[in-house]
C-alpha cells in the first residue's frame, strides 16, 4: 500500500512537472486582467469558505463535548434507579412484554 501511494505521487509529480504554461501564465493585458479577476475571486471565496469550515468544525466539537457531558450526567443520575415496571406484579410484566412483542 505504501509503495502504491509513493508510485502515484511520483507519477503525478512527473506528469505535472512538465507543465510550463497554463491558466496562471497570462500573456497580454487582457490575460493579466483575467488573472487579477481569478485571484480576487479566489480570495473572496477563501474569505467565505475557510471561516465556514472552521465554524462547522467548532460547532461539531462543542456539540460532541456537550453530548458527552450530558450522557455522563444522565448516567450518574440514573445509575441507582430501577425502572418502575420492575416493582409491578409478575402478571403485569408478562402482559407488558406480550403487548410490546
ZADO-1210 file (C-alpha; in nm, 4 decimals, padded with zeros to 6 digits):
<atoms>
<atom x="00.0000" y="00.0000" z="00.0000" code="UNK" pos="1"/>
<atom x="00.2808" y="00.2357" z="00.0890" code="UNK" pos="2"/>
<atom x="00.4564" y="00.1726" z="-00.2404" code="UNK" pos="3"/>
<atom x="00.1350" y="00.2268" z="-00.4356" code="UNK" pos="4"/>
<atom x="00.0911" y="00.5717" z="-00.2780" code="UNK" pos="5"/>
<atom x="00.4558" y="00.6540" z="-00.3477" code="UNK" pos="6"/>
<atom x="00.4146" y="00.5441" z="-00.7107" code="UNK" pos="7"/>
<atom x="00.1037" y="00.7597" z="-00.7545" code="UNK" pos="8"/>
<atom x="00.2824" y="01.0614" z="-00.6052" code="UNK" pos="9"/>
<atom x="00.5874" y="01.0144" z="-00.8276" code="UNK" pos="10"/>
<atom x="00.3804" y="00.9655" z="-01.1428" code="UNK" pos="11"/>
<atom x="00.1726" y="01.2723" z="-01.0558" code="UNK" pos="12"/>
<atom x="00.4854" y="01.4795" z="-00.9951" code="UNK" pos="13"/>
<atom x="00.6355" y="01.3663" z="-01.3259" code="UNK" pos="14"/>
<atom x="00.3135" y="01.4483" z="-01.5105" code="UNK" pos="15"/>
<atom x="00.2722" y="01.7934" z="-01.3597" code="UNK" pos="16"/>
<atom x="00.6440" y="01.8695" z="-01.3682" code="UNK" pos="17"/>
<atom x="00.6393" y="01.9041" z="-01.7455" code="UNK" pos="18"/>
<atom x="00.3820" y="02.1853" z="-01.7429" code="UNK" pos="19"/>
<atom x="00.5305" y="02.5296" z="-01.8019" code="UNK" pos="20"/>
<atom x="00.2370" y="02.7349" z="-01.9252" code="UNK" pos="21"/>
<atom x="-00.1220" y="02.7344" z="-01.8169" code="UNK" pos="22"/>
<atom x="-00.4064" y="02.9407" z="-01.6812" code="UNK" pos="23"/>
<atom x="-00.1862" y="03.1348" z="-01.4403" code="UNK" pos="24"/>
<atom x="00.0729" y="03.2323" z="-01.7024" code="UNK" pos="25"/>
<atom x="-00.1057" y="03.5165" z="-01.8830" code="UNK" pos="26"/>
<atom x="00.0109" y="03.6863" z="-02.1995" code="UNK" pos="27"/>
<atom x="-00.1107" y="04.0364" z="-02.2837" code="UNK" pos="28"/>
<atom x="-00.3166" y="04.2976" z="-02.0991" code="UNK" pos="29"/>
<atom x="-00.6486" y="04.1117" z="-02.1153" code="UNK" pos="30"/>
<atom x="-00.4938" y="03.7935" z="-01.9783" code="UNK" pos="31"/>
<atom x="-00.3353" y="03.9929" z="-01.6934" code="UNK" pos="32"/>
<atom x="-00.6797" y="04.1370" z="-01.6088" code="UNK" pos="33"/>
<atom x="-00.8307" y="03.7871" z="-01.6156" code="UNK" pos="34"/>
<atom x="-00.5584" y="03.6675" z="-01.3806" code="UNK" pos="35"/>
<atom x="-00.6436" y="03.9549" z="-01.1460" code="UNK" pos="36"/>
<atom x="-01.0122" y="03.8605" z="-01.1570" code="UNK" pos="37"/>
<atom x="-00.9233" y="03.4969" z="-01.0859" code="UNK" pos="38"/>
<atom x="-00.7052" y="03.5967" z="-00.7900" code="UNK" pos="39"/>
<atom x="-00.9764" y="03.8253" z="-00.6500" code="UNK" pos="40"/>
<atom x="-01.2387" y="03.5532" z="-00.6898" code="UNK" pos="41"/>
<atom x="-01.0160" y="03.3031" z="-00.5127" code="UNK" pos="42"/>
<atom x="-00.9530" y="03.5463" z="-00.2267" code="UNK" pos="43"/>
<atom x="-01.3232" y="03.6233" z="-00.1806" code="UNK" pos="44"/>
<atom x="-01.4105" y="03.2546" z="-00.1945" code="UNK" pos="45"/>
<atom x="-01.1464" y="03.1653" z="00.0649" code="UNK" pos="46"/>
<atom x="-01.2633" y="03.4500" z="00.2899" code="UNK" pos="47"/>
<atom x="-01.6055" y="03.2836" z="00.2986" code="UNK" pos="48"/>
<atom x="-01.5147" y="02.9151" z="00.2887" code="UNK" pos="49"/>
<atom x="-01.2368" y="02.8996" z="00.5494" code="UNK" pos="50"/>
<atom x="-01.4392" y="03.0595" z="00.8348" code="UNK" pos="51"/>
<atom x="-01.7367" y="02.8396" z="00.7404" code="UNK" pos="52"/>
<atom x="-01.5262" y="02.5246" z="00.7647" code="UNK" pos="53"/>
<atom x="-01.3742" y="02.6377" z="01.0955" code="UNK" pos="54"/>
<atom x="-01.7182" y="02.7236" z="01.2376" code="UNK" pos="55"/>
<atom x="-01.8536" y="02.3841" z="01.1305" code="UNK" pos="56"/>
<atom x="-01.5670" y="02.2016" z="01.2989" code="UNK" pos="57"/>
<atom x="-01.6049" y="02.4162" z="01.6107" code="UNK" pos="58"/>
<atom x="-01.9786" y="02.3505" z="01.6388" code="UNK" pos="59"/>
<atom x="-01.9251" y="01.9777" z="01.5842" code="UNK" pos="60"/>
<atom x="-01.6551" y="01.9669" z="01.8529" code="UNK" pos="61"/>
<atom x="-01.8601" y="02.1664" z="02.1047" code="UNK" pos="62"/>
<atom x="-02.1776" y="01.9681" z="02.0452" code="UNK" pos="63"/>
<atom x="-01.9904" y="01.6380" z="02.0779" code="UNK" pos="64"/>
<atom x="-01.8400" y="01.7571" z="02.4063" code="UNK" pos="65"/>
<atom x="-02.1816" y="01.8747" z="02.5295" code="UNK" pos="66"/>
<atom x="-02.3446" y="01.5431" z="02.4378" code="UNK" pos="67"/>
<atom x="-02.0690" y="01.3560" z="02.6208" code="UNK" pos="68"/>
<atom x="-02.1168" y="01.5733" z="02.9320" code="UNK" pos="69"/>
<atom x="-02.4925" y="01.5247" z="02.9173" code="UNK" pos="70"/>
<atom x="-02.4552" y="01.1481" z="02.8863" code="UNK" pos="71"/>
<atom x="-02.2236" y="01.1402" z="03.1873" code="UNK" pos="72"/>
<atom x="-02.4686" y="01.3472" z="03.3955" code="UNK" pos="73"/>
<atom x="-02.7602" y="01.1235" z="03.2992" code="UNK" pos="74"/>
<atom x="-02.5629" y="00.8086" z="03.3754" code="UNK" pos="75"/>
<atom x="-02.4716" y="00.9428" z="03.7190" code="UNK" pos="76"/>
<atom x="-02.8329" y="01.0428" z="03.7926" code="UNK" pos="77"/>
<atom x="-02.9839" y="00.7146" z="03.6779" code="UNK" pos="78"/>
<atom x="-02.7258" y="00.4620" z="03.7973" code="UNK" pos="79"/>
<atom x="-02.9137" y="00.3761" z="04.1214" code="UNK" pos="80"/>
<atom x="-03.2671" y="00.3841" z="03.9837" code="UNK" pos="81"/>
<atom x="-03.4721" y="00.0899" z="03.8657" code="UNK" pos="82"/>
<atom x="-03.7488" y="00.1069" z="03.6092" code="UNK" pos="83"/>
<atom x="-04.0940" y="00.1397" z="03.7701" code="UNK" pos="84"/>
<atom x="-04.2384" y="-00.1636" z="03.5951" code="UNK" pos="85"/>
<atom x="-03.9967" y="-00.3951" z="03.7797" code="UNK" pos="86"/>
<atom x="-04.1885" y="-00.3238" z="04.1014" code="UNK" pos="87"/>
<atom x="-04.5186" y="-00.4395" z="03.9472" code="UNK" pos="88"/>
<atom x="-04.6581" y="-00.7899" z="03.9989" code="UNK" pos="89"/>
<atom x="-04.5237" y="-01.0546" z="03.7585" code="UNK" pos="90"/>
<atom x="-04.8530" y="-01.0662" z="03.5655" code="UNK" pos="91"/>
<atom x="-04.8133" y="-00.7003" z="03.4766" code="UNK" pos="92"/>
<atom x="-04.4623" y="-00.7648" z="03.3498" code="UNK" pos="93"/>
<atom x="-04.5832" y="-01.0596" z="03.1412" code="UNK" pos="94"/>
<atom x="-04.8697" y="-00.8583" z="02.9913" code="UNK" pos="95"/>
<atom x="-04.6377" y="-00.5714" z="02.9174" code="UNK" pos="96"/>
<atom x="-04.3938" y="-00.7981" z="02.7348" code="UNK" pos="97"/>
<atom x="-04.6756" y="-00.9619" z="02.5365" code="UNK" pos="98"/>
<atom x="-04.8108" y="-00.6262" z="02.4272" code="UNK" pos="99"/>
<atom x="-04.4697" y="-00.4981" z="02.3257" code="UNK" pos="100"/>
<atom x="-04.3920" y="-00.8011" z="02.1135" code="UNK" pos="101"/>
</atoms>
